[in-house]
Amino acid sequence: MLIVIFVLVLWYGSLFFQSFFLHRYAAHQVFTMSKVMERITFVLTWIFQGSSYLSAYGYGIMHRMHHAYTDTEKDPHSPSHDANLFAMMWKTKTIYQDINKQRITVDDRFTKNVPQWKGFDKFASSRFSRLLWISIYILVFVYFATAWWHWLLLPITFLMAPIHGVIINWFGHIYGYVNYQMKNTSKNLFRFDFLMMGEGYHNNHHKHASRANFGVKWYEIDITYLIIRLLDALGFIHLKPIRLKD
């Protein structure tokens, strides 16, 4: 039971910081925060994403490119142009690394105000850091796994962030329902997004990319947005005024 709780904490902790920090802050900047709070969030993202840590800089730029080029050949990740989800994951990894290591030229519109902490990112993305987290996960399983099937969950801890990305960027463009007919394949995965904390309302997000709340219908409860509202009320962050049109 402890192993299941451990994996669930990593799942939702990693997912929250990917949605809250990398997606809604770094890529879309739907709220602001102080430099100190930003640095704290960098560290928390590393702690919860662990071996699959993603930099805000690489993620933010790549996600902006996804919105600009959705479902075209320039899209960093699209079921419309990738043979399968593994091919898409490899392509995404390559583009992400090329951005971070500045091996490709990126249009200025994609880099504007994207947060970057070069020194920390270099450490958090290093082989040492990733192997350290993998070792910690293995030790946790050695001490607390009590059933053979618990070990089937171990690879998920290694690849948490890419798994979250695949669910939205592959399945979120194939399965689900739409509230808005657009010139792309984005879908809403769930009526109530219990699995992805609001990220599953992908069709809504492509229609209103600058909105903090990804839910539109009354039943589309965006859990990450509710936490954002709480953090705003407590003064940790500051939500920008709601924009009904992008």
BALOBA-1460 file (C-alpha; in Angstrom, 3 decimals):
// residues 246
<rec num="1" residu="m" x="0.000" y="0.000" z="0.000"/>
<rec num="2" residu="l" x="2.860" y="2.419" z="0.798"/>
<rec num="3" residu="i" x="4.294" y="1.905" z="-2.687"/>
<rec num="4" residu="v" x="0.969" y="2.794" z="-4.307"/>
<rec num="5" residu="i" x="0.757" y="5.952" z="-2.168"/>
<rec num="6" residu="f" x="4.361" y="6.814" z="-3.084"/>
<rec num="7" residu="v" x="3.671" y="6.481" z="-6.830"/>
<rec num="8" residu="l" x="0.437" y="8.482" z="-6.543"/>
<rec num="9" residu="v" x="2.245" y="11.296" z="-4.703"/>
<rec num="10" residu="l" x="4.884" y="11.369" z="-7.441"/>
<rec num="11" residu="w" x="2.216" y="11.191" z="-10.176"/>
<rec num="12" residu="y" x="0.166" y="14.129" z="-8.949"/>
<rec num="13" residu="g" x="3.107" y="16.112" z="-7.591"/>
<rec num="14" residu="s" x="4.994" y="15.853" z="-10.877"/>
<rec num="15" residu="l" x="1.820" y="16.547" z="-12.834"/>
<rec num="16" residu="f" x="0.961" y="19.614" z="-10.769"/>
<rec num="17" residu="f" x="4.344" y="21.276" z="-11.254"/>
<rec num="18" residu="q" x="4.353" y="20.422" z="-14.944"/>
<rec num="19" residu="s" x="0.921" y="22.014" z="-15.326"/>
<rec num="20" residu="f" x="1.349" y="24.879" z="-12.867"/>
<rec num="21" residu="f" x="4.953" y="25.881" z="-13.504"/>
<rec num="22" residu="l" x="6.095" y="24.576" z="-16.881"/>
<rec num="23" residu="h" x="2.821" y="24.913" z="-18.759"/>
<rec num="24" residu="r" x="0.699" y="27.716" z="-17.308"/>
<rec num="25" residu="y" x="3.579" y="29.863" z="-16.031"/>
<rec num="26" residu="a" x="6.589" y="29.268" z="-18.303"/>
<rec num="27" residu="a" x="4.732" y="28.726" z="-21.571"/>
<rec num="28" residu="h" x="1.589" y="30.840" z="-21.161"/>
<rec num="29" residu="q" x="2.358" y="33.163" z="-18.241"/>
<rec num="30" residu="v" x="-1.218" y="33.279" z="-16.990"/>
<rec num="31" residu="f" x="0.086" y="34.473" z="-13.616"/>
<rec num="32" residu="t" x="3.188" y="36.161" z="-12.204"/>
<rec num="33" residu="m" x="5.392" y="35.329" z="-9.227"/>
<rec num="34" residu="s" x="8.397" y="36.825" z="-7.502"/>
<rec num="35" residu="k" x="11.926" y="35.733" z="-8.419"/>
<rec num="36" residu="v" x="12.274" y="34.005" z="-5.061"/>
<rec num="37" residu="m" x="9.023" y="32.098" z="-5.581"/>
<rec num="38" residu="e" x="10.144" y="31.192" z="-9.089"/>
<rec num="39" residu="r" x="13.408" y="29.713" z="-7.796"/>
<rec num="40" residu="i" x="11.544" y="27.771" z="-5.090"/>
<rec num="41" residu="t" x="9.232" y="26.371" z="-7.757"/>
<rec num="42" residu="f" x="12.197" y="25.325" z="-9.894"/>
<rec num="43" residu="v" x="13.479" y="23.251" z="-6.965"/>
<rec num="44" residu="l" x="10.056" y="21.763" z="-6.172"/>
<rec num="45" residu="t" x="9.647" y="20.793" z="-9.824"/>
<rec num="46" residu="w" x="12.990" y="18.961" z="-9.646"/>
<rec num="47" residu="i" x="11.992" y="17.197" z="-6.428"/>
<rec num="48" residu="f" x="8.674" y="15.914" z="-7.786"/>
<rec num="49" residu="q" x="9.760" y="15.201" z="-11.367"/>
<rec num="50" residu="g" x="12.997" y="13.656" z="-10.188"/>
<rec num="51" residu="s" x="14.653" y="11.548" z="-12.869"/>
<rec num="52" residu="s" x="12.331" y="12.941" z="-15.568"/>
<rec num="53" residu="y" x="12.926" y="16.620" z="-14.744"/>
<rec num="54" residu="l" x="12.023" y="19.056" z="-17.537"/>
<rec num="55" residu="s" x="13.435" y="22.567" z="-17.724"/>
<rec num="56" residu="a" x="10.993" y="25.457" z="-17.822"/>
<rec num="57" residu="y" x="12.969" y="26.958" z="-20.694"/>
<rec num="58" residu="g" x="12.905" y="23.933" z="-22.977"/>
<rec num="59" residu="y" x="9.333" y="23.025" z="-22.122"/>
<rec num="60" residu="g" x="8.028" y="26.587" z="-22.408"/>
<rec num="61" residu="i" x="9.527" y="27.183" z="-25.856"/>
<rec num="62" residu="m" x="8.514" y="23.793" z="-27.203"/>
<rec num="63" residu="h" x="4.948" y="24.198" z="-25.984"/>
<rec num="64" residu="r" x="4.652" y="27.617" z="-27.611"/>
<rec num="65" residu="m" x="5.823" y="26.005" z="-30.847"/>
<rec num="66" residu="h" x="3.139" y="23.332" z="-30.427"/>
<rec num="67" residu="h" x="0.439" y="25.997" z="-30.262"/>
<rec num="68" residu="a" x="1.846" y="27.910" z="-33.215"/>
<rec num="69" residu="y" x="2.227" y="24.825" z="-35.430"/>
<rec num="70" residu="t" x="-0.442" y="22.438" z="-34.105"/>
<rec num="71" residu="d" x="-0.881" y="19.351" z="-36.293"/>
<rec num="72" residu="t" x="1.516" y="20.589" z="-38.961"/>
<rec num="73" residu="e" x="4.924" y="19.172" z="-39.854"/>
<rec num="74" residu="k" x="6.526" y="21.829" z="-37.625"/>
<rec num="75" residu="d" x="4.599" y="20.634" z="-34.549"/>
<rec num="76" residu="p" x="7.114" y="19.194" z="-32.037"/>
<rec num="77" residu="h" x="4.602" y="16.440" z="-31.182"/>
<rec num="78" residu="s" x="1.601" y="15.462" z="-33.276"/>
<rec num="79" residu="p" x="-0.192" y="12.147" z="-33.939"/>
<rec num="80" residu="s" x="-0.920" y="13.569" z="-37.395"/>
<rec num="81" residu="h" x="2.758" y="13.495" z="-38.390"/>
<rec num="82" residu="d" x="4.338" y="10.858" z="-36.143"/>
<rec num="83" residu="a" x="3.979" y="7.154" z="-36.923"/>
<rec num="84" residu="n" x="3.333" y="6.107" z="-33.316"/>
<rec num="85" residu="l" x="3.585" y="7.441" z="-29.799"/>
<rec num="86" residu="f" x="7.168" y="6.166" z="-29.379"/>
<rec num="87" residu="a" x="8.252" y="7.989" z="-32.534"/>
<rec num="88" residu="m" x="6.547" y="11.113" z="-31.218"/>
<rec num="89" residu="m" x="8.280" y="10.787" z="-27.833"/>
<rec num="90" residu="w" x="11.697" y="10.452" z="-29.495"/>
<rec num="91" residu="k" x="11.062" y="13.432" z="-31.766"/>
<rec num="92" residu="t" x="9.882" y="15.497" z="-28.798"/>
<rec num="93" residu="k" x="12.969" y="14.542" z="-26.772"/>
<rec num="94" residu="t" x="15.259" y="15.525" z="-29.636"/>
<rec num="95" residu="i" x="13.629" y="18.927" z="-30.162"/>
<rec num="96" residu="y" x="13.558" y="19.591" z="-26.413"/>
<rec num="97" residu="q" x="17.277" y="18.833" z="-26.099"/>
<rec num="98" residu="d" x="18.103" y="20.884" z="-29.195"/>
<rec num="99" residu="i" x="16.316" y="23.870" z="-27.642"/>
<rec num="100" residu="n" x="18.028" y="23.516" z="-24.270"/>
<rec num="101" residu="k" x="21.470" y="23.063" z="-25.783"/>
<rec num="102" residu="q" x="20.827" y="25.831" z="-28.312"/>
<rec num="103" residu="r" x="21.556" y="23.559" z="-31.258"/>
<rec num="104" residu="i" x="18.698" y="25.106" z="-33.256"/>
<rec num="105" residu="t" x="17.656" y="28.685" z="-33.918"/>
<rec num="106" residu="v" x="14.393" y="29.589" z="-32.197"/>
<rec num="107" residu="d" x="12.164" y="32.488" z="-33.229"/>
<rec num="108" residu="d" x="12.216" y="35.318" z="-30.669"/>
<rec num="109" residu="r" x="8.448" y="35.102" z="-30.202"/>
<rec num="110" residu="f" x="8.877" y="31.686" z="-28.580"/>
<rec num="111" residu="t" x="11.587" y="32.755" z="-26.114"/>
<rec num="112" residu="k" x="10.070" y="35.992" z="-24.771"/>
<rec num="113" residu="n" x="10.071" y="36.017" z="-20.958"/>
<rec num="114" residu="v" x="10.445" y="32.243" z="-20.663"/>
<rec num="115" residu="p" x="12.022" y="31.613" z="-17.212"/>
<rec num="116" residu="q" x="15.493" y="30.127" z="-17.191"/>
<rec num="117" residu="w" x="17.901" y="29.141" z="-14.430"/>
<rec num="118" residu="k" x="20.885" y="27.830" z="-16.362"/>
<rec num="119" residu="g" x="22.992" y="26.658" z="-13.437"/>
<rec num="120" residu="f" x="20.191" y="24.771" z="-11.747"/>
<rec num="121" residu="d" x="18.896" y="23.299" z="-15.004"/>
<rec num="122" residu="k" x="22.373" y="22.006" z="-15.817"/>
<rec num="123" residu="f" x="22.477" y="20.159" z="-12.492"/>
<rec num="124" residu="a" x="18.841" y="18.998" z="-12.444"/>
<rec num="125" residu="s" x="19.081" y="17.686" z="-16.012"/>
<rec num="126" residu="s" x="22.463" y="16.026" z="-15.478"/>
<rec num="127" residu="r" x="23.072" y="12.288" z="-15.620"/>
<rec num="128" residu="f" x="24.170" y="12.425" z="-11.974"/>
<rec num="129" residu="s" x="20.863" y="13.943" z="-10.870"/>
<rec num="130" residu="r" x="18.766" y="11.513" z="-12.896"/>
<rec num="131" residu="l" x="20.708" y="8.472" z="-11.662"/>
<rec num="132" residu="l" x="20.471" y="9.771" z="-8.095"/>
<rec num="133" residu="w" x="16.676" y="9.889" z="-8.303"/>
<rec num="134" residu="i" x="16.498" y="6.479" z="-9.986"/>
<rec num="135" residu="s" x="18.602" y="5.047" z="-7.142"/>
<rec num="136" residu="i" x="16.297" y="6.604" z="-4.557"/>
<rec num="137" residu="y" x="13.212" y="5.171" z="-6.269"/>
<rec num="138" residu="i" x="14.770" y="1.696" z="-6.397"/>
<rec num="139" residu="l" x="15.660" y="1.851" z="-2.699"/>
<rec num="140" residu="v" x="12.099" y="2.881" z="-1.830"/>
<rec num="141" residu="f" x="10.772" y="-0.116" z="-3.741"/>
<rec num="142" residu="v" x="13.339" y="-2.463" z="-2.157"/>
<rec num="143" residu="y" x="12.251" y="-1.437" z="1.332"/>
<rec num="144" residu="f" x="8.498" y="-1.012" z="0.842"/>
<rec num="145" residu="a" x="7.343" y="-3.202" z="-2.064"/>
<rec num="146" residu="t" x="5.307" y="-6.101" z="-0.657"/>
<rec num="147" residu="a" x="3.869" y="-7.622" z="-3.847"/>
<rec num="148" residu="w" x="5.423" y="-8.586" z="-7.170"/>
<rec num="149" residu="w" x="3.121" y="-6.250" z="-9.124"/>
<rec num="150" residu="h" x="4.432" y="-3.240" z="-7.199"/>
<rec num="151" residu="w" x="7.603" y="-3.516" z="-9.291"/>
<rec num="152" residu="l" x="5.541" y="-2.914" z="-12.434"/>
<rec num="153" residu="l" x="5.073" y="0.645" z="-11.149"/>
<rec num="154" residu="l" x="8.823" y="1.350" z="-10.913"/>
<rec num="155" residu="p" x="9.327" y="2.324" z="-14.597"/>
<rec num="156" residu="i" x="6.525" y="4.870" z="-14.208"/>
<rec num="157" residu="t" x="8.546" y="6.661" z="-11.522"/>
<rec num="158" residu="f" x="11.524" y="6.871" z="-13.896"/>
<rec num="159" residu="l" x="9.513" y="8.366" z="-16.788"/>
<rec num="160" residu="m" x="6.771" y="10.314" z="-15.051"/>
<rec num="161" residu="a" x="7.013" y="13.577" z="-17.032"/>
<rec num="162" residu="p" x="7.198" y="11.935" z="-20.500"/>
<rec num="163" residu="i" x="4.202" y="9.752" z="-19.601"/>
<rec num="164" residu="h" x="2.199" y="12.844" z="-18.693"/>
<rec num="165" residu="g" x="3.240" y="14.408" z="-21.996"/>
<rec num="166" residu="v" x="2.194" y="11.367" z="-24.028"/>
<rec num="167" residu="i" x="-1.258" y="11.227" z="-22.428"/>
<rec num="168" residu="i" x="-2.008" y="14.793" z="-23.508"/>
<rec num="169" residu="n" x="0.015" y="15.180" z="-26.698"/>
<rec num="170" residu="w" x="-0.869" y="11.805" z="-28.215"/>
<rec num="171" residu="f" x="-4.141" y="10.596" z="-26.714"/>
<rec num="172" residu="g" x="-5.422" y="14.169" z="-26.243"/>
<rec num="173" residu="h" x="-5.313" y="14.587" z="-30.019"/>
<rec num="174" residu="i" x="-7.030" y="11.263" z="-30.794"/>
<rec num="175" residu="y" x="-9.634" y="10.404" z="-28.154"/>
<rec num="176" residu="g" x="-12.300" y="12.425" z="-26.366"/>
<rec num="177" residu="y" x="-14.868" y="15.099" z="-27.131"/>
<rec num="178" residu="v" x="-14.715" y="18.679" z="-28.380"/>
<rec num="179" residu="n" x="-16.388" y="21.857" z="-27.230"/>
<rec num="180" residu="y" x="-14.845" y="23.875" z="-30.055"/>
<rec num="181" residu="q" x="-14.447" y="22.952" z="-33.699"/>
<rec num="182" residu="m" x="-10.995" y="24.120" z="-34.768"/>
<rec num="183" residu="k" x="-8.419" y="23.422" z="-37.435"/>
<rec num="184" residu="n" x="-6.607" y="20.941" z="-35.200"/>
<rec num="185" residu="t" x="-7.291" y="17.567" z="-33.604"/>
<rec num="186" residu="s" x="-7.261" y="18.602" z="-29.923"/>
<rec num="187" residu="k" x="-9.762" y="16.778" z="-27.700"/>
<rec num="188" residu="n" x="-10.983" y="16.920" z="-24.122"/>
<rec num="189" residu="l" x="-10.101" y="13.534" z="-22.633"/>
<rec num="190" residu="f" x="-12.526" y="13.467" z="-19.688"/>
<rec num="191" residu="r" x="-15.731" y="15.181" z="-18.561"/>
<rec num="192" residu="f" x="-14.141" y="15.399" z="-15.103"/>
<rec num="193" residu="d" x="-10.375" y="15.285" z="-15.363"/>
<rec num="194" residu="f" x="-9.430" y="13.286" z="-12.269"/>
<rec num="195" residu="l" x="-6.332" y="11.830" z="-13.955"/>
<rec num="196" residu="m" x="-4.549" y="14.910" z="-15.370"/>
<rec num="197" residu="m" x="-5.715" y="17.676" z="-12.986"/>
<rec num="198" residu="g" x="-7.236" y="19.800" z="-15.777"/>
<rec num="199" residu="e" x="-4.622" y="19.203" z="-18.468"/>
<rec num="200" residu="g" x="-7.040" y="16.767" z="-20.101"/>
<rec num="201" residu="y" x="-9.275" y="19.651" z="-21.244"/>
<rec num="202" residu="h" x="-6.970" y="20.004" z="-24.215"/>
<rec num="203" residu="n" x="-9.557" y="21.184" z="-26.755"/>
<rec num="204" residu="n" x="-10.634" y="23.972" z="-24.402"/>
<rec num="205" residu="h" x="-7.012" y="24.952" z="-23.879"/>
<rec num="206" residu="h" x="-6.253" y="25.178" z="-27.596"/>
<rec num="207" residu="k" x="-9.243" y="27.487" z="-27.997"/>
<rec num="208" residu="h" x="-8.359" y="29.720" z="-25.023"/>
<rec num="209" residu="a" x="-4.608" y="29.259" z="-24.597"/>
<rec num="210" residu="s" x="-4.109" y="32.263" z="-22.309"/>
<rec num="211" residu="r" x="-6.821" y="31.333" z="-19.785"/>
<rec num="212" residu="a" x="-5.711" y="29.960" z="-16.423"/>
<rec num="213" residu="n" x="-8.856" y="27.818" z="-16.119"/>
<rec num="214" residu="f" x="-8.910" y="25.019" z="-18.689"/>
<rec num="215" residu="g" x="-12.464" y="24.006" z="-17.772"/>
<rec num="216" residu="v" x="-15.387" y="25.552" z="-19.662"/>
<rec num="217" residu="k" x="-18.490" y="23.498" z="-18.872"/>
<rec num="218" residu="w" x="-19.808" y="23.334" z="-15.306"/>
<rec num="219" residu="y" x="-18.636" y="19.736" z="-14.915"/>
<rec num="220" residu="e" x="-15.132" y="20.414" z="-16.279"/>
<rec num="221" residu="i" x="-13.413" y="20.988" z="-12.954"/>
<rec num="222" residu="d" x="-9.809" y="22.088" z="-13.377"/>
<rec num="223" residu="i" x="-8.095" y="20.990" z="-10.173"/>
<rec num="224" residu="t" x="-4.842" y="22.783" z="-10.973"/>
<rec num="225" residu="y" x="-6.748" y="26.025" z="-11.507"/>
<rec num="226" residu="l" x="-8.407" y="25.673" z="-8.092"/>
<rec num="227" residu="i" x="-4.944" y="25.384" z="-6.500"/>
<rec num="228" residu="i" x="-3.789" y="28.389" z="-8.529"/>
<rec num="229" residu="r" x="-6.743" y="30.395" z="-7.186"/>
<rec num="230" residu="l" x="-5.753" y="29.419" z="-3.639"/>
<rec num="231" residu="l" x="-2.110" y="30.383" z="-4.184"/>
<rec num="232" residu="d" x="-3.283" y="33.698" z="-5.645"/>
<rec num="233" residu="a" x="-5.515" y="34.350" z="-2.632"/>
<rec num="234" residu="l" x="-2.590" y="33.621" z="-0.303"/>
<rec num="235" residu="g" x="-0.357" y="36.027" z="-2.231"/>
<rec num="236" residu="f" x="2.197" y="33.487" z="-3.471"/>
<rec num="237" residu="i" x="1.355" y="34.242" z="-7.107"/>
<rec num="238" residu="h" x="-0.736" y="36.852" z="-8.918"/>
<rec num="239" residu="l" x="-3.287" y="35.815" z="-11.543"/>
<rec num="240" residu="k" x="-3.514" y="38.024" z="-14.582"/>
<rec num="241" residu="p" x="-6.935" y="39.433" z="-15.588"/>
<rec num="242" residu="i" x="-9.128" y="36.936" z="-17.429"/>
<rec num="243" residu="r" x="-8.986" y="37.206" z="-21.206"/>
<rec num="244" residu="l" x="-12.007" y="35.802" z="-22.984"/>
<rec num="245" residu="k" x="-10.356" y="35.901" z="-26.401"/>
<rec num="246" residu="d" x="-6.805" y="35.042" z="-27.422"/>
